[in-house]
Amino acid sequence: MSDLLLNDELYVRLRDLLLARLGLHFPERRREDLAHGLSLVARERGIADMGRLYTELAAGGAAWETVVARLTIGETYFFRNDAQFAALRERILPDLLARRAGARSLRLWSAGCATGEEPYSLAMTLASALPAEAGWQQSVLGTDLNPLFLERAREALYGAWSFRETPDELRERFFTPEDGRWRVRPEIRRSVIFGRLNLAEPTYPALANGTAAMDLIFCRNVLIYFDTATIRAVIDRLFAALAPGGWLVVGHAEPNAAIFHQFETINAPGTVLYRKPADAPLFMAPAVAQGSQARVGDRGRGGQREGGTGGGKVVAGKSFTPAASFPPAPTPSRPPLPLPTPFPATATAPDSLGQARAAADRGEWELARACAERALAADSLCASAHYLLAQVHEQAGELDQALAAYRRSMYLAPDSALSALGMADVWRQQGQGAEACRGYRVALRLLERPGAVVGLSGADGATTAELAAYARLQMSLLGEV
C-alpha cells in the first residue's frame, strides 16, 4: 500500500511536533521517511488521513505512544564496540575504583538503552571487575523512551543476533539457555534498573528519577537523531548528571569539540572518552521541569586534556569532527614522534597496514604514516593503506594531501563510503561547503543501498545507519536541507 499524503502544511506541523517533544529531526530530505513511518502508524491506529493523525498526536494518548514506539530506533547488541568496552575495563573502571574507594559504590547509566543489551553488558563488566566479596555496591540504570524496548529489556531474553560480539565464555557465564534463546542470569538482572525517560525533555538530572551523581554514562548512537539545539541541551544535562570525575561514553558519529567543551577529552585505543573535571561542583543540575516523565525503579525481573588532540570517535584513526558552524577545537602541539624501527625486508602490506592502524589508534601519527607508506611500497593498489595515509595527512593538517589520498582510496574501492566521508570532511574543513555536501550525498547513496557495507576495513563497529546519520548531521549543519 502507498503512503498517505503528507502535504506541505502537515509536514511542517508533524515535523515540528516530533522535534519539540522528542528532539527527532526530520528535515526536508527525510520527508519521505517521515511520511512512510507515520503512514504505518496511521494504519495501525485505523486512521485514514494525515490530518486526523496530527490531531490525535497533538492530543497525546495512545496514538502518540504508537509513534514513539515506531519511530525510535533500537539497533544494539551485547558488548557493542570492543574498543569502548576495553577502555571501560582498562581505563575507566580503574580510575573510578580508585576515586570511589572510600564509598565503595558505583552508579552507571545507559541513556537510550533500547532493548537492554547495553546496560546488561555494563553490569556484566562490573561483575567481572568487582567480585561480590569485595563489598562494593553497584547499580546500572537503563532508560529509554520506547516502552516496547523497555518491555523487552525487562524480559532479558535474547536471540543469537544479540551475541554477535559476545565471547562464548561470557555467554556461558552470564546467561542460561531457554528454548533456543538466552536469558540473562538473575544476579545480573537484579543489578539493573529500567525506567522511561525522554532525553529531549529537561527532566534530569534529578534525585527523584535516579539520574543524579552518576559515575559513568553511556549515551551511544542517540544524539545523531537530534537537531543541534537538542544535542547541546542533552550534553549539558548529562554533564550535570555526572559526579565530579565521572565519565561519558558516546557513539561513533556523535558531534564533538564545542559540544563537549565542558569535558576533559581523553584518547584511548580506538575511541575517545569524555570526563567531567574532578574539581567541578558536585551539584550543578540545570532547572528540571516539574512532573518528570521518567518512571525509574522497575528492576529487570528476577579541564586538562590528556592523550593528544581534542574529541571525536576514531574510525581507523579518523576523528569525526564538527561541522564548520561549530568553532574549531584547538589542536595542542605535539613533539615529533620517533620514526619506527625499519621493517625487515620480508614485511608485507597486510603486516604494515595492521601496524599502521594500531599506531593510529594510539595516536602515534608519525609511526602510522611510516607504516602506511611501507604498506603502499609493498602494494601500491591497497585502498585501505591510501585511506589510512589520508587520515594521517588530515590529522597533521595537510588537507590537500589528505584529499588526494582519499581520492586514490575511492578510485581503488569505489564502494567505499568511508572514503567519500573522508573527502567530504576535508572539503568542509577547507570551507568548501558545496563540495562537502556533494561528498556527503555520495556517501549517503553508498550507505543507503540495499545490503550496503562500509566498504573498507577499519570502521570499528560503526554501522551503515550510524555513518549515514553522521553524514546527514554534517549536511544539516552546513545548511543543506
C-alpha positions in Angstrom: 0.0 0.0 0.0 1.2 3.5 -0.8 1.9 6.1 1.9 -0.7 8.6 3.0 -0.5 12.1 1.5 1.7 14.4 3.6 1.2 17.9 2.2 3.5 20.9 3.0 1.4 22.2 5.9 1.1 18.9 7.6 4.7 18.0 7.1 5.8 21.2 8.9 3.3 20.6 11.7 4.3 17.0 12.2 8.0 17.7 11.8 7.8 20.4 14.4 5.7 18.3 16.8 8.3 15.5 16.8 11.2 17.9 17.1 9.6 19.7 20.1 8.5 16.6 22.0 11.2 14.0 21.1 14.1 16.0 19.6 13.8 13.8 16.5 14.9 15.8 13.4 13.2 15.2 10.0 14.5 17.8 7.6 13.1 18.0 4.0 15.4 15.3 2.7 13.9 12.9 5.2 10.3 13.9 4.5 9.6 10.6 2.7 11.0 8.7 5.7 8.6 10.6 8.0 5.6 10.1 5.6 6.3 6.3 5.5 6.7 6.0 9.3 3.6 8.0 10.0 1.6 6.1 7.4 2.4 2.9 9.2 1.3 4.4 12.5 -2.0 5.7 10.9 -2.9 2.3 9.5 -2.1 0.6 12.8 -4.4 3.1 14.5 -7.1 2.8 11.9 -6.7 6.4 10.8 -7.3 7.3 7.1 -5.5 10.6 6.6 -2.6 12.6 8.0 -4.7 15.5 9.2 -6.6 13.2 11.6 -3.3 11.6 12.7 -1.9 15.0 13.5 -4.9 15.9 15.6 -4.6 12.7 17.6 -0.9 13.0 18.0 -1.1 16.6 19.3 -3.6 15.4 21.9 -1.2 12.7 23.1 -2.6 9.4 24.3 -2.5 6.1 22.5 -1.7 7.4 19.1 1.3 9.3 20.4 2.6 6.2 22.2 2.4 4.3 18.9 4.5 7.0 17.2 7.1 6.8 20.0 7.2 3.0 19.6 7.5 3.0 15.8 9.8 6.0 15.1 12.5 5.4 17.7 15.4 3.1 16.7 16.9 0.3 18.8 19.8 -1.3 16.9 22.1 -2.8 19.5 23.8 -5.9 20.8 25.9 -7.1 23.7 29.4 -5.6 24.2 29.0 -3.4 21.2 32.3 -1.8 20.2 35.2 -3.7 21.6 37.4 -0.6 21.9 34.9 1.1 24.2 34.5 -1.9 26.5 38.2 -2.3 26.6 38.5 1.3 27.6 35.9 0.7 30.3 37.9 -2.2 31.7 41.3 -0.8 31.4 40.9 3.0 31.8 37.6 4.0 33.2 37.0 1.4 35.9 40.5 1.6 37.4 40.0 5.3 37.7 36.6 5.0 39.3 37.7 2.2 41.7 40.5 4.4 43.0 38.2 7.5 43.1 35.3 5.8 44.8 37.3 3.5 47.1 36.0 5.3 50.2 32.3 5.0 49.4 32.8 1.6 47.7 29.8 2.3 45.4 29.4 2.8 41.6 26.4 4.2 39.7 26.2 3.7 35.9 23.6 4.9 33.4 22.8 3.6 29.9 20.9 6.6 28.4 19.0 5.3 25.4 19.3 1.7 26.4 16.9 0.3 23.7 16.2 -3.4 24.3 18.7 -3.7 27.2 21.8 -5.2 25.8 24.0 -2.2 26.7 23.1 -1.9 30.5 23.3 -5.7 30.9 26.8 -5.5 29.3 27.8 -2.8 31.7 26.5 -4.9 34.6 28.5 -8.0 33.4 31.6 -5.9 33.1 31.2 -4.7 36.6 30.6 -8.2 37.9 33.8 -9.3 36.3 35.7 -6.3 37.8 34.1 -6.4 41.2 33.7 -9.8 42.8 30.8 -10.0 45.3 33.1 -10.5 48.2 34.8 -7.1 47.6 31.9 -5.4 49.3 31.2 -2.9 46.5 27.6 -1.7 45.8 26.9 -1.1 42.2 23.8 -0.3 40.2 23.1 0.2 36.5 20.3 2.4 35.3 18.8 1.8 31.8 16.5 4.4 30.3 14.7 4.7 27.0 11.7 6.5 25.6 10.2 3.5 23.8 8.0 1.3 26.1 8.2 -1.7 23.8 12.0 -1.7 24.0 11.8 -1.4 27.8 9.4 -4.4 28.0 11.9 -6.5 26.0 14.8 -5.3 28.2 13.0 -6.3 31.4 12.2 -9.7 29.8 16.0 -10.2 29.4 15.6 -12.9 26.8 17.8 -12.6 23.6 18.4 -14.4 20.4 21.7 -15.2 18.6 21.9 -11.8 16.8 22.3 -10.0 20.1 25.5 -12.0 20.7 27.4 -11.2 17.6 30.3 -9.6 19.5 30.0 -11.6 22.7 32.7 -14.1 23.6 31.3 -17.6 24.2 32.7 -17.7 27.8 30.7 -14.6 28.7 27.5 -16.0 27.3 28.1 -19.2 29.3 28.8 -17.3 32.5 26.1 -14.7 32.4 23.2 -16.4 30.5 21.1 -19.5 30.7 19.7 -21.2 27.5 16.0 -21.2 27.1 14.0 -22.5 24.1 16.7 -21.6 21.6 17.4 -18.2 23.1 19.4 -17.0 26.1 18.1 -15.3 29.3 20.3 -13.0 31.5 21.1 -14.7 34.8 19.1 -13.3 37.9 22.2 -11.9 39.7 22.9 -9.6 36.7 19.2 -8.7 36.2 18.9 -7.7 39.9 21.7 -5.1 39.4 19.9 -3.3 36.5 17.0 -0.9 36.9 14.9 0.2 33.9 12.8 3.3 33.5 11.3 5.5 30.9 13.0 8.8 30.2 12.8 11.3 27.3 16.3 12.7 26.8 14.9 15.7 24.9 13.0 16.9 27.9 14.6 18.8 30.9 13.6 16.1 33.5 17.1 15.2 34.5 19.4 15.1 36.4 17.1 14.6 39.4 17.3 12.7 42.6 13.6 11.6 42.1 14.3 9.6 38.9 17.8 8.4 39.9 19.7 10.3 37.3 22.0 12.5 39.6 25.6 11.9 40.7 26.4 9.2 38.1 29.9 7.8 37.8 29.6 6.7 34.2 27.1 7.5 31.4 26.9 5.5 28.2 24.9 7.6 25.6 25.8 6.0 22.3 24.1 6.5 18.9 21.3 8.6 20.4 22.4 12.2 19.7 22.7 11.5 16.0 18.9 11.7 15.7 18.6 15.1 17.3 19.0 18.6 16.0 21.9 20.8 17.1 19.9 22.7 19.8 18.7 19.4 21.4 22.2 17.9 21.3 23.6 20.9 23.1 20.9 20.7 25.8 21.2 17.0 26.3 25.0 17.2 26.6 24.6 20.0 29.2 22.2 17.9 31.2 24.4 14.8 31.0 27.4 16.8 32.2 25.3 18.0 35.2 24.2 14.4 35.9 27.8 13.2 36.3 29.6 13.3 39.6 32.9 15.1 39.6 35.4 12.9 37.8 32.6 10.9 36.1 32.9 9.6 32.6 30.8 10.0 29.4 31.0 7.5 26.5 29.3 8.4 23.2 28.9 6.7 19.9 31.0 6.8 16.7 29.3 9.6 14.9 28.3 11.9 17.7 29.3 15.6 17.2 32.3 16.7 19.3 34.6 19.6 20.1 32.5 22.6 21.0 29.6 20.3 22.0 31.8 18.6 24.7 33.7 21.7 25.7 33.0 21.3 29.4 34.6 17.9 29.5 38.2 16.7 29.6 38.9 14.8 26.3 40.9 11.6 26.7 42.1 9.4 23.8 42.1 5.7 24.3 43.0 3.0 21.7 40.2 3.0 19.1 37.9 5.5 20.9 37.7 8.9 22.5 36.3 9.4 26.1 35.0 12.4 28.0 35.5 13.0 31.7 33.9 15.7 33.9 36.7 17.6 35.7 37.3 16.3 39.2 37.1 19.8 40.6 33.7 20.5 39.2 30.9 21.3 41.7 29.0 18.2 43.0 25.6 19.6 42.3 25.2 21.8 39.2 22.0 20.5 37.7 20.0 22.7 35.3 16.5 23.6 36.2 14.3 20.4 36.0 10.7 20.6 35.0 8.1 19.5 37.4 6.3 16.2 36.8 9.2 14.2 35.4 8.2 11.8 32.8 10.8 9.3 33.9 9.4 6.3 35.8 12.6 4.7 37.1 12.6 1.9 39.6 11.4 -1.3 37.8 14.2 -3.7 38.1 14.8 -6.4 35.4 12.5 -9.1 36.7 14.2 -11.8 38.7 39.8 21.0 32.3 43.2 19.5 31.3 43.2 17.3 28.2 45.3 14.2 28.1 46.5 11.9 25.4 46.5 14.1 22.4 44.2 16.3 20.5 40.5 17.1 21.0 37.5 14.8 20.9 35.8 12.6 18.3 35.2 9.0 17.7 38.2 7.4 16.0 37.4 5.2 13.0 40.6 3.7 11.9 42.4 6.6 13.4 40.0 9.2 12.0 38.1 11.5 14.4 34.7 12.6 13.3 35.0 16.4 13.7 32.3 19.1 13.9 30.8 21.0 11.0 32.1 24.4 10.1 29.3 26.1 12.1 31.0 24.9 15.4 34.1 26.9 16.4 37.2 24.8 15.8 38.8 23.0 18.7 42.4 24.0 19.4 44.9 21.4 18.4 47.7 21.1 21.1 51.2 20.9 19.6 52.9 17.6 19.9 56.7 16.9 19.7 57.7 14.8 16.8 57.4 11.1 17.5 60.5 8.9 16.7 60.4 7.2 13.4 59.8 3.4 13.6 62.5 0.8 13.6 62.9 -0.2 9.9 60.8 -3.2 8.9 62.5 -6.4 7.8 62.7 -6.8 4.1 60.1 -9.6 4.3 57.4 -7.2 5.7 54.1 -7.5 3.7 51.4 -4.9 3.0 49.0 -6.5 5.5 51.6 -6.6 8.2 52.5 -2.9 7.7 48.8 -1.9 7.4 47.9 -3.6 10.7 50.8 -1.8 12.4 49.7 1.4 10.9 46.2 1.0 12.2 47.4 0.1 15.7 49.7 3.2 15.7 46.8 5.4 14.6 44.6 4.1 17.4 47.4 5.0 19.9 47.6 8.5 18.4 51.2 7.8 17.1 50.7 9.5 13.8 54.2 9.6 12.5 54.6 5.9 13.1 51.2 5.4 11.4 52.5 7.4 8.4 55.6 5.4 8.1 53.7 2.1 8.3 51.1 3.1 5.8 53.9 4.2 3.4 55.6 0.9 3.9 52.3 -0.9 3.1 52.0 1.1 -0.1 55.6 0.3 -1.1 54.6 -3.4 -0.9 51.2 -2.9 -2.6 50.5 0.5 -4.3 46.9 -0.6 -5.1 46.0 -1.2 -1.4 42.9 1.1 -0.9 43.0 0.7 2.9 46.6 1.9 3.0 45.7 5.0 0.9 42.7 5.7 3.2 44.8 5.4 6.4 47.5 7.6 4.9 44.8 10.2 4.1 43.8 10.1 7.8 47.4 10.8 8.8 47.6 13.8 6.5 44.2 15.1 7.8 45.4 14.8 11.4 48.5 16.7 10.5 46.5 19.5 8.8 47.8 18.5 5.4 44.4 18.8 3.8 45.4 18.8 0.1 47.5 15.7 0.6 44.6 14.1 2.6 42.1 14.9 -0.2 44.4 13.3 -2.8 44.9 10.2 -0.7 41.1 9.8 -0.1 40.6 10.2 -3.9 43.1 7.4 -4.5 41.4 5.1 -2.0 38.0 5.7 -3.5 39.3 5.1 -7.0 40.6 1.7 -5.9 37.5 1.0 -3.8 34.5 2.8 -5.5 32.0 1.4 -3.0 33.9 2.9 0.0 31.6 5.2 2.0 34.4 5.9 4.4 36.5 7.4 1.6 33.6 9.5 0.5 33.0 10.7 4.0 36.7 11.5 4.3 36.7 13.7 1.2 33.6 15.5 2.4 35.2 16.2 5.8 38.3 17.7 4.2 36.2 19.9 1.9 34.2 21.0 4.9 37.4 21.9 6.8 38.6 23.9 3.7 35.4 25.9 3.7 34.1 24.3 0.5 30.5 23.7 1.7 29.0 22.8 -1.7 31.7 20.2 -2.4 31.4 18.9 1.2 27.6 18.4 0.8 28.2 16.7 -2.6 30.6 14.3 -0.9 28.2 13.6 1.9 25.5 12.9 -0.6 27.8 10.4 -2.4 28.4 8.7 0.9 24.7 8.5 1.7 24.0 6.9 -1.7 26.6 4.2 -0.9 25.3 3.7 2.6 21.6 3.6 1.8 21.8 0.9 -0.9 20.3 -2.4 -0.1 22.9 -4.6 1.5 25.4 -1.8 1.8 28.6 -2.3 3.6 31.1 0.4 4.8 33.5 -0.5 2.0 36.8 -0.5 3.8 38.1 -2.2 6.9 38.6 0.0 9.9 35.1 1.2 10.7 35.5 -0.1 14.3 31.9 -1.4 14.5 30.2 1.7 13.1 27.0 0.6 11.3 25.9 2.0 7.9 22.9 3.6 9.7 25.2 5.5 12.1 27.5 6.7 9.3 24.5 7.8 7.3 23.2 9.7 10.3 26.6 11.4 10.7 26.6 12.5 7.0 23.0 13.9 7.4 24.0 15.8 10.5 27.0 17.4 8.7 24.8 18.4 5.8 22.3 19.9 8.1 24.9 21.9 9.9 26.2 23.1 6.5 22.7 24.4 5.7 21.8 21.5 3.3 18.1 20.6 3.9 
